[in-house]
Amino acid sequence: MAATLTAPAPGAPARTVPRPAPGGWRSRWPLIPLIATVLLPALPYALGGGVGPADIASGIAVLVCAGRLLYLRQRPLSGVAALVLGLPAVGFAVAAVTAADPGAALPGLVRYLQVFVLVPAAVCLLLKDAHGFRIVAGALVLLGLVQGVVGVDQYVTGTGASYMGEEVRAVGTFGPSDIMGMATVVAYGLLAAAAFALRTPRGAPAWLRPCAAVVAVGLVVPLALSFSRGVWIATAAALLVALCLTGRRQALTSLAVLAATGVVLVGGFGIGSEMIAERAASVTQVTRAPDRSVSDRYAMWSAAGSMWRERPAAGVGIKGFPAHRDAHASVGLSSGSDTAGAGQEFRRQALLSPHNMYLLILSEQGLIGLTAVVGSWAAILAGAVRRLVRARSRRHTAVDCGLVAVAVMTWQSVNFLYSDIGGPTTVLSGVVLGLAAWWALAEPEKAGTA
C-alpha cells in the first residue's frame, strides 16, 4: 500500500495517510458497465421492445457518467469532443420533430441517441488512460473468440443456420434471425487482436504478442464460415488500413501470413472451401447475375433514394422507412428473407430497412441528418488516423490503441455500406465509436498514458 507523508506538527511524530494504489480495480470500477456492455449482447433479450442485457448495461454506464459529472465534477468532455459527438443529435432531433407521427418516431430517437451519442460519450468519459482502453478492447477479443468457437462448432456439427440447403452457417449464439451478429463480434475481436499483435504495448508479458497473433489468425475461420460478404469486405479494408499504418515491411509480412493461412485452411483442410469460394465469387457477380438477397437489397436502396427525393431536407422521419417502403419499392422486392436452423424453425423475416446505414439515414433524416452523422464519423476517423501517425513518429506508448481505434472505425464505416443498426450487437457500434473517439479526441497526455 502506497503512503503519503504529511508535515508533522511541532513535537508530534510523523504519521502516514494511506492512499490506494493507482491503476487498481478500485479506481477502474466504472469500466465494469462498459465491459458488461461488450460481453452481454450474445445473451437472449429479456425485455420487450428489443431491450437486452447489453442495453441495460450501457444505460448504467451512462448513469455512472452522469453521476461523476454532476456530483464529482470529473472529466467533462472537451469542447471539440462535445461538438463532434453531439452533432448527430441535431439531425436525429430534426427528423423526429418533422416526422409524420412524432410519437412513433420517439423510440427510434432514443435508440439513435443511445448508440451514436450517449454510449460513445460514456466510453470517452469512463476511459481514464490507455490501460482502460486495452481492457475494453480485450473484452471485444474475448467476445469474438467465444462466439467464433461456437460458430465453428455449428459448422462442424451441422447445427448452424440454413445456407444453401445445409445448416452450416456460423451464427454463434445470435441465431439465424440476427445473421450478422456473430460475424460482427468476430470481426471486432479479430481487428483488436491483430492490432495488439502488430504493436504490443510496452511492458506487456512476452506471451501477449504471439497469443494475439494466433487469436487474430484463428478468428479468420469463423469469419469465413459466417458467409457474410459485407463483413469480409469491411474486415479486409480495415486490416489493410491498419497494416499500411504500421509500416511497409510489417504490412507485407502480415499480408503474407494471412494469405498463407487462407490457403492452408481453405485449400489444405478444405474448411468450407466450395461454399466460401462460391460466396466470394458472388461479390463480383452482383451486377451480372445477382442472387435474391442482392436483388432485394438493390430494390430497398432504390426505395430509400426515392424517399429522400420526396423529402430531401429532413427525410420521412425516424422509423419511417417500413411505412413508406411499399410506396417506393419496385414490384421485384420480395416480402422477406427465409431464416431457419440453429435451433429455430423456418420463418419469414420482413425486410424493414435498406441494409445500408447511410441510405437509411438519408431516407429517414434527409441531408440534415446524413451531414451531421457522416460529418461526426469523418471527424473521428480523420482525428484517429492523424493521432496514430503522430504517435508512431514520436514512438508513443499507446500505438496499439491507435491501431485498434482506426481499424474498428474503418470497419464500421465500410460495413455500414452493407448493413444498418438492429439486433443485439447494435450497442457495440456505440462502444466502437467511443473507443475511436477517445483516441481521436482525448488530450495527448491522456491518450498516451500507458
N, C-alpha and C positions, 0 to 999 in steps of 0.2 A: 504494500500500500504506500503510495507516494505521500509525502508530507511537506507542508509549507511552514517555514519558520516565521514567527511573529516577534515583533520587538518586545522584549520583556519590560515590565515596569521596574523602576529603580528598586533594587533589593529583592526582586522576585525572580525565581528561577525561570529559565526559558521553557516555553511549552510549545507543543506542536498541534496543528489543526489538521485532522485527516482530510484528504481530498481524493475523490475517486480517480482511479487511473484513467487517462484518456484512451479512447478507442474501444473500451469495453462495451458489452451489450447494454449496460446501464445507460450509456449515452446514445445508444443506437436503437433503443426500443421503438422510436417512431417508424423505423423501417419495417416493423412486423406487419402492419396492414398492407404495405406495398408488396412484400414477399407473398402474403396471402392472396393478394390480387393476381399475382403472376401464377401461383400454383393451383388456384381453385377453379379456373374455367373448365377443367375437364370433368368436374362433378356435375351431376344432373341438376336441372333447375328445381328449386324447392318452392318457389313462389310463383304466382300468376303474373301475367303481363310481361313475360320474358326476363324477369329479375332473377338472377342467380347468385350463388355464394360469392363469386368474384365481384359482382356489382355491389354487394353489401360491404365487402372488404374495401373497395375503392371509396365508398361513401364514408367509412370510418377514417380512411386516410385523409380525406378532405376535411372531416371534422377535426382531426388532430391538428391539421394545418391551421384551421380557423382558431382553435384554442390557443395554439402557440402564438399566433399573430395578435389576438385580442388581449390575452392575459400576460403572456411573457414578452410580447413585442420582439420576437426573434425572427431574423432572416426574412424581411419583406423582399418582394421581387424588385429588381431594379426597374427604372423607367422603361428601358428598351425591352426588357423581358416581359413586362406587363403589357406593353403595346403589342408586341409580336404574338403573345399567347392570347391576348384578349381580342385581337382583331376579328377572328372568326365569329365572335359573339354578335358583332354588328349585323353580319349577313343572316345569321340564324334568327335574330330578333325581327328584322325586316320581313323575312319570309313568313314567320309565324303571324305577325300582325296583319299582313296583307293577304293571308290565306283566305279562301272562301269560307272555311269553317275554322276560325282560330282555336276553338275548343278542341277540335280533333287534332290540330297541329301541336297542341301543348305537350303531349307525351314525347313527340319527336324532338321538340325544342329541348326538353330536359335531357333526352338521350344525347343529342349533339353537344350540349354544354358539358355533360359529364365526360364524354370521350375526348373532345377536342379542346376543351378549355380547363375544366376543373381538375381532371386527373393529371394532365401534363403539368399544370401549375403545382399540384400537390407533390409530384415527383421532384420538381425543381426545388421546392421548399424543404422537403424532407431529406434530400441528399446533402450531407454535410461536406463530403470530400470524395476523392476517387475510390477510396475503400468501400464506401457505401454504394457507389455506382457498381463496383465489381460484385457486391453481394446480390444486388437486384439482377444484374446480367447473369450471374451464376444460377439464380433461380430460373431464368429463361432456359439455360442449358439443361438443368435438371428436368424441367417440364418436357422439353423436346426429347430428351433421352428416354424418359419413361414412356411417352406416347409413341416414340419410334419403336421401342421394343414391342409394345402391344401391337403396333401396326404390322411389323414383320411377322409376328406370330399369327396374325389374321391371314396374311398371305400364305404362309406355310401350311396352316391347318385348314384353309378354305372357309374361314369364318368371317371374312371381311364383307364389305359392301358389294353389291352386284355390279359387275363390269364385264361387258361382252358375254353375258350369259353365265359367268362364273362369279362366285362370291370370294373374290381375291383382292379387292381394292382395300388398301390400308387406310383406315379412318380413325384408328385409335379408339378412345372411349367416347368420341363425339357422335358416332353413329352416322348412317347414311343421310340423315336429314341435314347435317352440317358437314358436307363432304370436304370442305376446305379447312376444317378445324385442325386436324392433325397435321396437314401439310404446312399450315401457318406456323404452329408452335415448333415444329421440327425445323423449319427454315430459320426462325429466330434463334433457336439453340445452335444450329449449325454455324450461323454467322458470328454469334458471340464466341463460340468455341474456336472458330478459325481466327478471330481477332486475338484471342489470348495466346494462340499458338504462334501467330506471326510476331507479336510483340508482348512477350511475357513481362509482367510487372517486376520491377526491381525488388529484390528481397524475397521473391516468391520461392517456394520449395522447388527443388530440382525436378520433381516429377510432374509439375504442373504443365510444362510445355509439351512433353510427349503425350501426356494424357489428353490435353486439349486437342492435339492433332489427331489422335486416334478417335476421339469422340466426333470431331468435325467430319472426318472421312467416313466413319461408321454411319452417321446420320444421312449420308448420301443415299443409303439403301432404302430406308423408309420413305425418304422424299421421292425417290424414283417410283416406289410402289404405290404412292398416292395417286399416280396418273393425272396429276394436276398441272396442265400445261402452263397456265399463268404463273403458278408458283415456281416452276422450273425456270421460266424466263426471268422472273424477278430475282431469284436467288443467283442465277448466273450473272446478271447485271450487277448486283450488289457485291458479289465476290470479285468481279473484275475491277470495280471501282476501288475496293479495299486493297486489292493486290497492287494496283497501279500506284496507290498512295504509300506503299511500303518500300518501293524501290524496284528497279528493273530486274536485278539479279534474283531477289527473293520472289518476285512475281513469276518469273519464268520457271523457277524451281517448283513453286507451289502448283502452277498450272500443269507441269509435267506429272507431279504426284497425283493430282486429281484425274488427269487423263488416264494414267496407268490404273488407278483404282477403278474407274469406269470400265476399262477393258477387262480387267480381272473379274469383277463382279458380274457384269452382264455377258461378256464374251466367254470368260473361262468357266464360271459357275452357272451361267445361264439363268440368273435371277431375273425372272420376268422379261427375258430378252425380247421375245416376239411382241408381247403387248407393249413394252416400253418403246420398241422400235416403231411400231405402228402409231402409237400415240405421238411420238416425236415427229414422225413424218407428217402427221395431220396438221402440225403447226404451219407447214409450208403449203398446205392444200386448202386453206380457209377461203381463198378467193376462187379456186377452180372447182373443187367438189366438197364443199363444207358439209359436215355432219349436222344432225338435227340440233345439237346443242349450240353449234356455231351459228346456224341459220336463225335460231330463236334469239341469240344474242344480237345479231345484226338487226333483227326486227325491233328489239327493245331499244337499241341505240338510236334507230331511226325515230321511234316514238318519242324518246327523250328530246331529240333535236326538234321535233315538231312542237312539243310542249313549250320549249324555250322560245321558238319563233312566235308562238302565240302570246307569250308574256315574257319578253326578253329582259326586263329590268329585275323583277322580283320573283319570277317563276310562278308555278301553280300552287306553291305553298308546301311546307314541310309535311311529309307523309301523303302528298297529293298524287304521287306517281301511280299507285294502284287504281285510284278512282278515275284517272284520265287515260290510262293505258289503252283501253279498248277503242277509245275515240280517235287515237292517233296511231295505233299499230296497224300493220298490214294484215291481210287475211291469212298470210302464211304463218303467223305466230301460233304455236301450239298452246294448248290450255295449261300445260305444266310439264314438269320433268318427272320421270319414273325413279323412285328410290326403293331399295329393298336390301336385305342382307344385314349382317352384323347384329342379329337378334331382332330385327324389325321386319314386319310383314310388308308386302308390297303396298305402296301408297303413291298417290299423285300429288306432287308438290307444286303449288301455284307459283308462277313467275311474277313476282310483285316488285321487281327492281330491275334496272338495266344492266346489272353486274358490271358497272363502271362507275366508280365513285365520283369522278369528275362530271360525267354526264348526269348522274343522279342529282348532284348539287346544282348543275346548270339548269336542269328541268324544274326542280323544286324551289330553287333560291335565286335563279337568274344570274345575270352578270354581277350584281352586287355581292351575292353570296360567294360565287366562284372566285371573284377577285380577292375578297377578304380571306378565304380559306387558302387558296393557292399562294397568295402573297405571304401569308404566315408561314406555310410549309417551305416555300422557297427561301425565305429569310433564315429559317432554322437550318436547312440543308447547306446553304451557302456559308453561314456562320460556322457550322460544324467542320466543313472542309477547310475553310480559312484557318481556323484554330488548329486543326490537325496538321496542316502544312507548317504552321509556325511552331508547333510543338516538336515536330520532327527536326526542324532546323536548329532548335535550341536544346535538343536531347532531353526533352521533357520526360518526367517520370510517369506520366499518365497517357502515353501514346496509345496504349491498349484500349483505354476508354474512348479515345477519339475514333479509333478504328471501329469499335462496336457502334458508336453513335452514327457515324457516316454510313456504315453498312446497313444497319436496320432502317435508317431513314431513307436510304436509296431504295431498299427493298419495298418499303411501304409505298413510296411514290410510284414505283413501277407496277407493283401488284394492284394498286387501285385502278390501273387501266383495265383490269380484268375482273375486278371484284368490288364490292362495297361493304358497308357495315351490316352486321346482322349475325346473330348467333352468340354463343358464349365467349368466343375469342375477341369480340368487339372491344371489350375493355382493355385488352392487351395493346390495341392500337394507341390508346391514350398513354399507356406506360412507355411504349416505344417512342412516341413523340416527346414525352417528358424526358427520357434519357438523352435524346438528341438535343433537346432544348437546353438541358442543364450543361452539356458540354459546349454548346454554341454560345450561350448567353451568360453563363456564370463568370464571375470575375476570374482573371487568370490565376491568382493565388489560390482560389478555392477549387478551380478545376484541376489544378496541378498538385494538390495535396495528396500524397500517397497514402 
